[in-house]
Amino acid sequence: MGFLFRDPLTTVRLYMEFMGEYAVRMLEERIVSGREISVKVTVPTKLYVRDRVSRMSELPAGSSLQPDDSFKS
């Protein structure tokens, strides 16, 4: 959906292949061992901060973001 916007959107990269592989390993281990206790897993992510966020952080405290002129009809 980011391609629909003039400014690139800040996004979070999820490592889907890692999550799938790890899920299969955990399921296999759970079946083999009969473990019933849940395990908490932290999945690595990467945050891509784009221009729009950095420009918003430059706004004075208490000000509100106004739409760009290009968005006016």
Helices and strands as residue ranges (DSSP letters): G 2-4, E 11-14, H 16-33, E 45-48, H 51-56, G 69-71
